[in-house]
Amino acid sequence: MIYLVWVPLLTPFLAVPAARRVAAALAPRHAAWLLTAVALVLAASSSAALALLVVPGASYLPVVAVLGELLEPLKAGPPAVAVALAPVAGSLLVWRTGVLAVAAHRGRAELRRARAAAGGTAGELAVLRDSRPDAYALPGRPGRIVVTTGMLRALEPAEREALFAHERAHLRGRHHLFLTAVELAAHCHPALRALCEPLRYALERTADEAAAAAVGDRRLAARAIGRAALAGREDRDRARPRAVLAATAGPVPRRVAALLGGSGGASGPGLPSRTGRLIAGALLCCVVLSGATAVGAANDLHDHIEIAQGESAAD
């Protein structure tokens, strides 16, 4: 068991590049779901693997043996290896938990401050008196479209409607939940950080397509996004809550080209059919293997605990 749990810890290094390639060949909405699901499964599996590494080594401690009613330490691997890995895995788990708690608290605090700055009006649109052009979708109950007076002056009326349709798509699709889930998952394994950028792009492309459908003009949607990005180019480092999404974020030229290309399909260049099938198959194998191995290791550990408690002997 102690060797089996290494599979969920190493699998993300193979699965993440495959997920990025597969996502680039999918429609934006499907790509967002794929990237989020892969990140959550791999994060849960790797976290479970660390927890499973802690238990065998901890069973050598008298206090753990008493609490677990163990007659002997767990025989889940060489004692020296189990004892050496337990504090390392335990420290990583504690560190991860702390980082996740800090990130979640910081995210909630940022959203509270942003909602307070947006004011308490009941409408969907919150206009901030600010000469710096900016606009973004602010999640909450209810969600708000926040736009500055500088952005309103930078766009024509039809372009404003396209911009609002883009941000409205973020709110209706609850895209902030996808983004928050993957960013938290990235704190659980370093390889998962590489999924955040393609997810943001997929979410922006999803909203781009929704805006184009809402205004009935892909060129208008592309022009609105391009002009909004140009207007705010001198203020790219403006602080926003991490969970918010904005039409001016990400690789805007690439998004505009996708809109002008007239297709709402793949998020990026497609893959040759044979290559695509191979990469998709490899990704599926990695994700299934990671989850199945974590479950199998947990069952194996349970059996070792029963043996250490003398239950098998009693049977």
N, C-alpha and C positions, 0 to 999 in steps of 0.2 A: 504493500500500500504506500509506503513512504517514497517509493520511486514512481508509482503511478501518478501521484499528484503533481509531478513536474510537467505533465502534458498540458493541463490548463494554464500553467504559468508561461509556457513557451509557445503555445498555439497562436496567441495574438500577433506575434511577430510574422507569422505566415498569413494569417487571416486578414489582417488590416490591409496590406497591399492588394490582396485579391478583392476585398470589399470595395476599395476605391476604384478598381478597374471595372468591376461589375456595375457599380453605381453610375459610372460615366456612360454606360450603354443603356441605362434605363430612363424612362420618363422622370422628370424631377420629383413628382410626388412619390412615386415608387422608390426612387433612390433614397429619399428622406426616410421612408419607413425601413428600408433595408439597412441603412447605416445605423439607425437608432437601435433596431433589433439586434444587430451584430454586436454593437457596443455594450448593450445591457447583458447579453448572454455571456460574452467574454469577461466582462467585469465581475459578474456574479460567480462565474466558474473559477476565475483566478483568486477571488477573495475566499471562496470556499476552500480552495487548495491550500492557501496559507493557514486557515483555521485548522485544517486536517493535519498540517505539519506540526502544529503546536501540541496537540493532544498526546501523541505517543511520548514525546520527551517530557511533558509535564507529568505524566503518570509515574515518573520516578520520584517525584516529590511526595513526601509522606502526607502532607495536607491534602493533596489531590487524590492520593490513594484512599484516604479515609472518606473524603467527600464522595468519591465515585464507588466506594465499597469494593475496591480492587484488592484481590488477594495477592496479586503480583503485577509488576509493570506490564504494559502492553508489548506484545512481541510483534510489532508492526515493521520491524527492520532492525538493523544492527544497533545495539544500544548507544554506542558512541555517536553514530550518525544522528539518531533520534534526539539525543540530548543536546547535540551541537546545533541542530536546526531549529529546535523549539524556541529559544530566545530570539533568534534572528527573525523567524516568521512572526513571533508574537510582537516584536518591536515594529515590524512593518505594518501589522494589523492595527496597532495602537496609533501609529503615525497616520495611516490612511483614515482612520476614524476621525482623528483630530482635524485633518485637512478637509475632509468632507463636511464636518460640522462647521468649520470656519467658512468654507465656501458657501454653504447653504445660508448661514447667518448673514454673510456679506451680501449675497444676492437679494435676500429679503429686505435688508436695510436699504440697498440701492433702489429697489422698486418703491419702497415707502417714500424715500426722498423725492423720487421722480414723480410719484402721484401727488405729493404735496406741492411740488413746483408747478404741476399742471393745473392746479386749482380744483375747486369743488363744483364746477358746473355740471349739469346733468347730461349735456349733449355728448355725442360721440366725438366731436372735434374739440380739441383744446388748443387755442391759439396763444402762444407765448409772445410777449412784446420783446423781441430780440432781433437786432439787425443781422445777426449771423444766420445764414440759411441752414435750416435743419428740419428734419421730419422723421418720425419713427412711430412704430406701433407699441403702445404701452399696455401690457397685459394687466388684468385686474378684473374687478367686478363693479362696474362694467369695464371692458377694455376701452382704451381711448386712442385716438389718432392725434398725436402731438405734432404741431407744426409751428414754426416761428414766422413772424411777420416778414422776416428777410426772405424766407423760402416762398411765401405767397407772392411777394413782389417779383421774385425771379422767374415765376412761371406764368404762362397764359392760363385763362380759365379752363380750357379743355385739358391742358396738361395737369392742372391741379386735380381735376376729377380722376385722371389716370393715376396720379400719385396716391390719392386717397383710396382708390380701388386696390392698389397694391398693398397699402398698409392694412386695409380692411380684410384682405385675404389672409394676412398674417394673424389677425385677431380671430377670425372665424375658424381658421385651421388650427388654432392654438399651437402655433409653431414654436412658441417659447418653451413649451413642455419638451419638444424634441431636443431643442438646443440645450436646455438645462440638464436633461437626462444624459446626453452624451458628454457634456462638460464634466458632470459629476463622475460618470463612468471613467473618464480620462484620468481622474485622480486615483483610480484603482489599479491602473496598469499603464506604464509609460507609452506603450505602443498605441494605445487607443487615442492619444492626443492627435494623431494624424487623421482621425476621422472628423474632427471638428470643422476644419476648413471646407472639405467637400460637403458636409451637411449644411453649413451656412449657405453655400452656393446653391445646393438643391432647394433649400427653402426659399431663397430669393427668386430662383427660377420658377418655382411653383407660384409664387405671388405675381411674378411678371406675367405668366400665362393667364392667371385669373384677372389681372388688370386689363390685358389685351382683350379678353373675352367680354369684360364688363363694358368697356368703351367701344367695342366693336371695331377697333382699328389698331393693328399691331404696330404700325409706324408711329402712331400717336403715343402709344405706350412706351415705345423705344425712345422717342424724342423726349418725353417727360422724364424718364429715368436718366437719360444722358444729361439733360439740362440741369436737373436737380443735383446730379453728381458734380457737374462743373461748377455750379453755384457754391457748393459746399466744399470744394477741393482745398481751400485754404484753411479749413477748420476740421480736418480729418481726425485730429487727435482729441476732439471734443469728448468729454467724459459722458458716457451713457451707461445705464445699467447693462450688465452682461447679457441679460435675458431678452433684451429688446432687439428687434430686427428693423432695419431701415432700407429703403429703396436705394440709397446711395452707397450701401456697403458692398464689399466683395469686388470681384473683377467686373466692373461695369461694362467695359468695352466688349468683353466676351458675352455678357448677358444681352447687350444691345444687338450684337451680331446674331445671337440665337433668335431674338425676336424678329429681326429683319429677314432672317433666313426662312421665316414662314412656317416653321415646324415647332410643334409643342412636344416633340418626342424626347430623344436622348438628352441628358444633361451635358454631354460632351461628345467627342468623336466616338463612334460606335466601334465595336470589336468585330473582327472577322468571325463568322458563325462558329467555326470549329474552335478557334481560340477562345471565344466567349463561352462556349459550352464547357471547355476544359477548366477555365478560370472559375466559372460559376460552380462547377462540380467540386473543385478544390476548396472553394469557400464553404460550400455546404458540408463537406467532409470535416473541415476544420472546426466549424461551429458545433456540429453534432458530436464530434470526437471530444471537444472540450467539455461540453455539458455532460455527456455520457460518462466520461472518465471521472469527473468530479462526483457524480452520483455513485458510480461504481466504487470509488475510493471511500466514500462515506459508508456504503454498505459493508465494505471490507473492514473499516474501522469499527463499525457496530459489532461485527462478529468477533473481532479481537477483544472488545470490551466485555462481551458476554463470556468469553473464555477466561479473561483475567478475573472476572467476578465469580468464576467457578460454576456458572450456570450450565455449561456443556457437560461438566463432570457430573453435576447433579442429575442431568437427564440420562 
